[in-house]
């Protein structure tokens, strides 16, 4: 049967234009469906076999990846977020794009267009070129996307071993900063602790006010020796307090710890958290992690620093974001010190579900005016915007604009999460979509940031964790 099929394809009756047209159409179709088959039947068998083997290996790899995602999602995701694996995948995609071009144009040569009836010559040529160039461009685009993802992962995440959950949960400190050239030091505008169940992905988001005073430090923290009674709120130049401890260089607010530790110049912090930079963190962030741990009772394992200034480029890359605006929010503007009135507003973001571009969304998150509860409402809007961005980052949307999203991501985020943890966290993020996060806001009237009761705070956090934990299994009799 193979000989019967091969004879007219490899040794055709070139004088019959209708037959040559039919032969050309068959070669183009089978060459597209199974690259390399046209060469095996009508051209160089060596090239054809190479093309077939490459195609089968590519299909087998894709099938293995699909089965891995279905049967062993975490190991598969961890495998495909490894930098070396992504480099190999990138090279293979580019190589296959070149091979497809070679096979496609060789197939067009094998059709012998000059022997095809005139009415079919142009259609066959156009179809052959399209079926050659478009898949090659697709493979090349996939290769560039893999390269962008590899660079993003390499820039953002650390090459450190995976970390086990604490009491069945991963606890991640989320810092939102409005850092700018006109601001001294780094003072986060929003501080949240995200605690995720390591099995189900259920999460609780604890919102801590940036003005929180007197945060206690765990006994093992180096900051506990400096502030044994909690982070102080006095402003002085590091005079020793009678009975031990030191006055603060900064305000003593929770969000001032980075500036306190890194910019004060106090000898009290010399050599503190000396390994922080090598782990992708900073001494100030490590001190903040310890303070949040002491305040909430949850061990903080990682941090994610989100630069609010870079939100604009990410949101534009995603094609905008939709939020439910509760009250009019001014874009631009400032308070006139003489009159106390808000002036210079460019326009207002009106209440209701609004589609915002990057510029408007940035003002939605950062505007200090127009809200009844001031900074507390601003904190809530920032967390709402963060959630809306995650909702907008559907697989289809991210893939369609992946390179723009990846470029924005390097400007948007800093973190000490190890790259080896990505597979696990991507899996948990997928599971988390089945649950609404539990929100615990440590704000008035439940908590007075100027005089907080940390026993009350830790109980509120514990209640939130309990609500975001899987229901206990009933014991079988």
C-alpha positions as CSV (number, residue, x, y, z in Angstrom):
1,X,0.0,0.0,0.0
2,X,2.9,2.3,0.8
3,X,4.3,1.7,-2.7
4,X,1.0,2.4,-4.3
5,X,0.7,5.8,-2.4
6,X,4.4,6.6,-2.9
7,X,4.7,6.0,-6.7
8,X,2.4,8.8,-7.9
9,X,3.7,11.2,-5.2
10,X,7.4,10.5,-5.7
11,X,7.3,9.7,-9.4
12,X,4.2,11.5,-10.7
13,X,3.0,11.8,-14.3
14,X,4.2,15.4,-14.6
15,X,2.4,15.8,-17.9
16,X,-1.0,15.7,-16.3
17,X,-1.7,19.1,-14.8
18,X,-5.0,18.0,-13.0
19,X,-3.1,15.1,-11.3
20,X,-0.2,17.4,-10.4
21,X,-2.7,19.8,-8.8
22,X,-4.3,17.1,-6.8
23,X,-0.8,15.8,-5.8
24,X,0.2,19.4,-4.7
25,X,-2.9,19.8,-2.6
26,X,-2.2,16.5,-0.8
27,X,1.4,17.3,-0.1
28,X,0.6,20.7,1.4
29,X,-2.2,19.2,3.6
30,X,-0.2,16.2,4.9
31,X,2.9,18.4,5.3
32,X,0.9,20.7,7.5
33,X,-0.9,18.0,9.5
34,X,2.2,15.9,10.1
35,X,5.4,17.9,9.3
36,X,8.0,15.7,7.6
37,X,5.5,13.3,6.0
38,X,5.6,15.1,2.6
39,X,9.4,14.6,2.5
40,X,9.1,10.9,3.4
41,X,6.7,10.4,0.6
42,X,8.0,12.7,-2.1
43,X,11.3,14.2,-1.1
44,X,14.3,13.6,1.2
45,X,13.5,10.8,3.5
46,X,16.2,11.8,5.9
47,X,14.8,15.2,6.3
48,X,11.3,13.8,6.5
49,X,12.2,11.3,9.2
50,X,13.9,14.1,11.2
51,X,10.8,16.2,10.9
52,X,8.5,13.4,12.0
53,X,10.7,12.5,15.0
54,X,10.8,16.1,16.1
55,X,7.0,16.4,15.7
56,X,6.3,13.2,17.6
57,X,8.7,14.3,20.4
58,X,7.0,17.7,20.6
59,X,3.5,16.1,20.7
60,X,4.7,13.6,23.3
61,X,6.2,16.4,25.4
62,X,2.9,18.3,25.3
63,X,0.9,15.2,26.2
64,X,3.3,14.4,29.1
65,X,2.9,18.0,30.3
66,X,-0.9,17.8,30.1
67,X,-1.0,14.5,32.0
68,X,1.4,15.9,34.6
69,X,-0.9,18.9,35.2
70,X,-3.8,16.5,35.6
71,X,-2.1,13.9,37.7
72,X,0.8,15.6,39.5
73,X,0.1,19.4,39.2
74,X,2.6,20.7,41.8
75,X,5.7,18.7,40.6
76,X,4.8,19.6,37.0
77,X,4.4,23.3,37.7
78,X,7.7,23.3,39.7
79,X,9.4,21.6,36.8
80,X,8.2,24.1,34.2
81,X,9.1,27.1,36.4
82,X,12.7,26.0,36.6
83,X,15.0,28.4,34.8
84,X,17.1,25.7,33.1
85,X,14.0,23.8,31.9
86,X,12.5,27.0,30.5
87,X,15.8,27.7,28.6
88,X,15.7,24.3,27.1
89,X,12.0,24.7,26.1
90,X,12.8,28.1,24.6
91,X,15.6,26.7,22.5
92,X,13.5,23.8,21.3
93,X,10.6,26.1,20.3
94,X,12.9,28.3,18.3
95,X,14.5,25.2,16.7
96,X,11.2,23.8,15.8
97,X,10.1,27.1,14.3
98,X,13.1,27.0,12.0
99,X,12.5,23.3,11.2
100,X,8.8,24.1,10.3
101,X,10.0,26.8,7.9
102,X,12.4,24.4,6.2
103,X,9.9,21.6,5.9
104,X,7.1,24.0,4.7
105,X,9.1,25.6,1.9
106,X,10.6,22.3,0.9
107,X,7.0,21.0,0.6
108,X,6.2,23.9,-1.6
109,X,9.2,23.0,-3.8
110,X,8.0,19.4,-4.0
111,X,4.6,20.4,-5.4
112,X,6.3,21.5,-8.7
113,X,3.9,24.4,-9.1
114,X,4.9,25.0,-12.7
115,X,3.3,21.6,-13.5
116,X,0.1,22.4,-11.7
117,X,-2.9,23.7,-13.7
118,X,-2.9,27.5,-13.8
119,X,-6.1,28.0,-11.7
120,X,-4.5,26.2,-8.7
121,X,-1.0,27.6,-8.7
122,X,-1.6,30.8,-6.8
123,X,-4.1,29.2,-4.2
124,X,-1.7,26.4,-3.5
125,X,1.3,28.8,-3.2
126,X,-0.6,31.1,-0.8
127,X,-2.0,28.3,1.3
128,X,1.4,26.6,1.5
129,X,3.1,29.9,2.6
130,X,0.4,30.6,5.2
131,X,0.5,27.1,6.6
132,X,4.3,27.5,6.8
133,X,4.8,31.0,8.1
134,X,1.9,31.3,10.6
135,X,2.8,28.2,12.7
136,X,6.5,29.1,12.6
137,X,5.6,32.6,13.9
138,X,3.5,31.0,16.6
139,X,6.3,28.8,17.7
140,X,8.7,31.7,17.7
141,X,6.3,33.8,19.7
142,X,6.0,31.0,22.2
143,X,9.8,30.9,22.4
144,X,9.9,34.7,23.1
145,X,7.2,34.4,25.7
146,X,9.1,31.6,27.5
147,X,12.2,33.7,27.4
148,X,10.2,36.7,28.9
149,X,8.9,34.4,31.6
150,X,12.3,32.9,32.3
151,X,13.8,36.4,32.7
152,X,10.9,37.4,34.9
153,X,11.3,34.4,37.2
154,X,15.1,34.9,37.3
155,X,14.7,38.6,38.2
156,X,12.0,38.2,40.8
157,X,12.5,35.0,42.6
158,X,15.4,33.5,44.6
159,X,17.2,30.3,44.0
160,X,16.6,28.9,47.4
161,X,15.1,25.6,48.7
162,X,11.4,25.2,49.2
163,X,10.0,26.0,52.6
164,X,7.4,23.9,54.5
165,X,4.2,25.6,55.8
166,X,3.9,26.6,59.4
167,X,0.9,24.9,61.2
168,X,-0.4,24.0,57.8
169,X,-0.3,27.5,56.3
170,X,1.9,29.8,54.3
171,X,2.1,33.3,55.6
172,X,3.2,36.1,53.3
173,X,3.6,39.8,54.1
174,X,2.2,42.0,51.4
175,X,3.6,45.6,51.4
176,X,2.2,48.3,49.1
177,X,4.5,51.2,48.6
178,X,4.1,54.6,46.9
179,X,7.9,55.1,46.8
180,X,9.0,58.2,44.9
181,X,12.0,60.5,44.5
182,X,10.4,63.1,46.8
183,X,10.0,60.6,49.7
184,X,12.6,59.9,52.4
185,X,13.1,56.2,53.0
186,X,10.5,53.5,52.2
187,X,7.3,53.6,54.2
188,X,4.7,51.1,53.0
189,X,1.2,52.7,52.5
190,X,-0.6,49.4,52.9
191,X,0.5,46.4,55.0
192,X,-1.3,43.1,54.8
193,X,-0.6,39.6,56.0
194,X,-1.9,36.8,53.7
195,X,-2.2,33.4,55.3
196,X,-3.0,30.6,52.9
197,X,-4.0,27.0,53.8
198,X,-1.4,24.8,52.3
199,X,-3.9,22.1,51.2
200,X,-7.0,24.0,50.1
201,X,-5.8,27.4,49.2
202,X,-8.3,29.1,51.6
203,X,-6.9,32.4,52.6
204,X,-7.3,35.1,55.2
205,X,-6.1,38.6,54.6
206,X,-5.1,40.6,57.7
207,X,-5.0,44.3,57.0
208,X,-2.7,46.2,59.4
209,X,-2.9,50.0,59.8
210,X,0.4,51.6,58.9
211,X,0.1,53.8,62.0
212,X,0.0,50.8,64.3
213,X,2.1,51.6,67.4
214,X,4.2,49.6,69.8
215,X,4.3,46.4,67.8
216,X,6.0,43.6,69.9
217,X,8.8,41.5,68.5
218,X,9.2,37.8,68.9
219,X,11.8,36.8,71.5
220,X,14.1,35.3,68.9
221,X,14.1,38.6,66.9
222,X,17.2,40.8,67.2
223,X,14.8,43.7,67.4
224,X,13.5,42.4,70.8
225,X,16.8,43.3,72.5
226,X,16.5,46.9,71.2
227,X,12.7,47.3,72.0
228,X,11.8,44.8,74.7
229,X,8.5,46.6,75.4
230,X,7.5,46.9,71.7
231,X,8.5,49.3,68.9
232,X,8.6,52.7,70.5
233,X,6.9,55.9,69.4
234,X,9.2,58.5,70.8
235,X,11.3,60.7,68.5
236,X,14.8,61.3,69.8
237,X,18.4,60.7,68.8
238,X,19.0,57.2,70.3
239,X,19.5,58.1,73.9
240,X,19.4,55.0,76.2
241,X,16.1,54.7,78.0
242,X,16.5,54.1,81.7
243,X,15.9,50.4,82.3
244,X,16.9,49.4,78.7
245,X,15.9,50.1,75.2
246,X,16.2,53.1,72.9
247,X,14.1,55.9,71.6
248,X,13.1,55.8,67.9
249,X,14.6,57.8,65.1
250,X,11.2,57.7,63.2
251,X,7.6,57.9,64.2
252,X,7.3,54.5,65.7
253,X,4.5,53.6,63.3
254,X,4.6,50.0,61.9
255,X,5.4,51.3,58.4
256,X,8.5,53.2,59.5
257,X,10.5,50.2,60.4
258,X,12.3,50.0,57.0
259,X,13.5,53.6,57.4
260,X,14.2,53.1,61.1
261,X,16.5,50.2,60.6
262,X,18.1,51.1,57.3
263,X,18.4,54.9,57.3
264,X,18.7,56.1,60.9
265,X,22.4,55.3,61.2
266,X,21.9,54.0,64.7
267,X,24.6,51.7,66.0
268,X,21.8,49.6,67.6
269,X,21.0,48.0,64.2
270,X,24.7,47.4,63.1
271,X,25.0,43.9,61.7
272,X,21.4,43.1,62.2
273,X,19.8,40.7,59.7
274,X,23.2,40.5,57.9
275,X,22.0,37.7,55.6
276,X,18.9,39.5,54.5
277,X,20.2,40.8,51.1
278,X,21.6,37.4,50.1
279,X,18.1,36.0,50.7
280,X,16.4,38.7,48.5
281,X,15.2,40.8,51.4
282,X,16.5,43.8,53.4
283,X,17.2,44.4,57.1
284,X,14.2,46.8,57.3
285,X,11.8,44.4,55.7
286,X,13.0,41.6,58.0
287,X,12.4,43.8,61.0
288,X,8.9,44.6,59.6
289,X,8.2,40.8,59.2
290,X,9.2,40.3,62.8
291,X,6.9,43.1,64.0
292,X,4.0,41.7,62.0
293,X,4.7,38.3,63.4
294,X,4.7,39.7,67.0
295,X,1.5,41.6,66.4
296,X,-0.5,38.9,64.8
297,X,0.9,35.7,66.3
298,X,1.5,34.2,62.8
299,X,5.1,33.4,61.7
300,X,5.8,35.5,58.5
301,X,7.7,33.4,56.0
302,X,7.9,35.6,52.9
303,X,7.3,39.1,51.8
304,X,6.0,40.6,48.5
305,X,6.6,44.3,48.0
306,X,4.3,45.9,45.4
307,X,5.3,49.2,44.0
308,X,2.0,51.1,43.5
309,X,3.7,53.4,41.0
310,X,4.2,50.4,38.7
311,X,0.5,49.4,38.9
312,X,-0.2,51.7,35.9
313,X,1.9,49.8,33.4
314,X,0.6,46.4,34.6
315,X,-3.0,47.4,34.4
316,X,-2.5,48.9,30.9
317,X,-0.8,45.7,29.9
318,X,-3.8,43.7,31.1
319,X,-6.2,46.0,29.1
320,X,-7.6,47.8,32.2
321,X,-9.2,46.7,35.4
322,X,-12.8,46.7,36.7
323,X,-13.6,47.9,40.2
324,X,-16.8,48.7,42.2
325,X,-16.3,52.3,43.2
326,X,-18.1,53.1,46.4
327,X,-17.7,56.9,46.5
328,X,-16.4,59.6,44.3
329,X,-12.6,59.6,44.2
330,X,-10.6,62.6,43.0
331,X,-8.0,62.3,40.3
332,X,-5.2,64.8,41.2
333,X,-5.8,67.6,43.6
334,X,-4.5,68.8,46.9
335,X,-5.7,70.6,50.1
336,X,-5.4,74.4,50.1
337,X,-3.7,75.1,53.5
338,X,-5.4,78.5,53.6
339,X,-9.0,77.4,53.1
340,X,-8.8,73.7,53.8
341,X,-10.6,73.0,50.5
342,X,-9.6,70.4,47.9
343,X,-8.4,72.1,44.8
344,X,-6.8,71.2,41.5
345,X,-8.9,68.0,40.9
346,X,-8.6,66.9,37.2
347,X,-11.8,64.8,37.3
348,X,-13.6,62.4,39.6
349,X,-14.0,58.6,39.4
350,X,-17.7,58.2,39.9
351,X,-19.4,55.5,42.0
352,X,-20.4,52.2,40.3
353,X,-18.6,49.5,38.4
354,X,-16.0,51.3,36.5
355,X,-13.4,50.1,33.9
356,X,-10.2,52.0,34.8
357,X,-7.0,52.4,32.8
358,X,-3.6,52.4,34.6
359,X,-3.6,56.1,35.3
360,X,-7.1,56.2,36.8
361,X,-6.5,53.0,38.8
362,X,-3.3,54.4,40.2
363,X,-5.3,57.4,41.5
364,X,-8.0,55.2,42.8
365,X,-5.5,53.4,44.9
366,X,-3.4,56.4,46.1
367,X,-5.8,59.3,46.5
368,X,-5.8,60.6,50.1
369,X,-8.9,62.7,49.6
370,X,-12.6,62.2,49.2
371,X,-13.0,59.3,51.6
372,X,-14.9,59.5,54.9
373,X,-12.3,57.3,56.8
374,X,-9.2,58.8,55.2
375,X,-6.2,56.4,55.1
376,X,-8.3,53.4,56.2
377,X,-10.5,53.7,53.1
378,X,-7.3,54.2,51.0
379,X,-5.8,51.0,52.5
380,X,-9.0,49.1,51.6
381,X,-9.0,50.5,48.0
382,X,-5.4,49.4,47.5
383,X,-6.3,45.8,48.6
384,X,-9.4,45.9,46.5
385,X,-7.4,47.0,43.4
386,X,-4.8,44.2,44.1
387,X,-7.7,41.7,44.1
388,X,-9.2,43.1,41.0
389,X,-5.9,42.8,39.2
390,X,-5.6,39.2,40.2
391,X,-9.1,38.6,38.9
392,X,-8.2,40.3,35.6
393,X,-5.1,38.1,35.2
394,X,-7.0,35.2,33.5
395,X,-4.8,32.7,31.7
396,X,-6.1,33.8,28.3
397,X,-5.6,37.5,29.1
398,X,-2.1,37.0,30.5
399,X,-1.0,34.8,27.5
400,X,-2.3,37.2,25.0
401,X,-0.2,40.1,26.5
402,X,2.4,38.0,28.3
403,X,5.5,40.0,27.4
404,X,4.0,43.3,28.4
405,X,2.8,41.8,31.7
406,X,6.2,40.2,32.3
407,X,7.9,43.6,31.6
408,X,5.6,45.3,34.1
409,X,6.1,42.6,36.6
410,X,9.8,43.3,37.1
411,X,9.0,46.9,38.0
412,X,6.0,46.0,40.1
413,X,7.1,43.4,42.5
414,X,10.0,42.5,44.8
415,X,9.9,39.3,46.9
416,X,12.0,36.7,48.7
417,X,9.8,33.8,47.7
418,X,12.0,31.0,46.3
419,X,11.6,30.0,42.7
420,X,11.3,26.4,43.9
421,X,8.0,27.4,45.6
422,X,6.3,28.7,42.5
423,X,4.7,25.4,41.4
424,X,3.2,25.0,44.8
425,X,1.9,28.6,45.0
426,X,0.5,28.5,41.5
427,X,-1.4,25.4,42.4
428,X,-2.7,27.0,45.6
429,X,-3.8,30.1,43.6
430,X,-5.9,27.9,41.4
431,X,-7.5,26.2,44.3
432,X,-8.1,29.5,46.1
433,X,-10.5,30.6,43.3
434,X,-13.1,28.3,44.9
435,X,-13.2,30.4,48.1
436,X,-13.8,34.0,49.0
437,X,-10.9,35.2,51.2
438,X,-11.6,36.1,54.8
439,X,-10.8,39.7,55.5
440,X,-9.6,40.8,59.0
441,X,-9.2,44.6,59.2
442,X,-7.4,45.7,62.3
443,X,-8.8,49.2,62.3
444,X,-11.1,51.3,64.6
445,X,-13.3,50.6,66.3
446,X,-12.0,47.1,66.9
447,X,-8.4,48.2,67.1
448,X,-7.0,51.6,68.1
449,X,-3.7,51.9,66.2
450,X,-2.4,54.5,68.8
451,X,-3.0,52.2,71.8
452,X,-3.6,48.7,70.4
453,X,-4.4,45.7,72.6
454,X,-2.3,42.9,71.0
455,X,-4.2,40.2,72.8
456,X,-7.3,41.4,71.0
457,X,-5.5,41.6,67.7
458,X,-4.1,38.1,67.9
459,X,-7.6,36.8,68.8
460,X,-9.1,38.5,65.8
461,X,-6.4,37.0,63.6
462,X,-6.9,33.6,65.1
463,X,-10.7,33.8,64.4
464,X,-9.9,34.8,60.8
465,X,-7.6,31.9,60.4
466,X,-10.2,29.5,61.8
467,X,-12.8,30.9,59.3
468,X,-10.3,30.4,56.4
469,X,-9.4,26.8,57.4
470,X,-11.0,23.6,56.1
471,X,-13.8,22.2,58.2
472,X,-12.5,19.4,60.5
473,X,-13.2,15.9,59.3
474,X,-15.7,13.9,61.3
475,X,-14.1,11.1,63.1
476,X,-15.3,7.7,61.9
477,X,-16.8,5.4,64.5
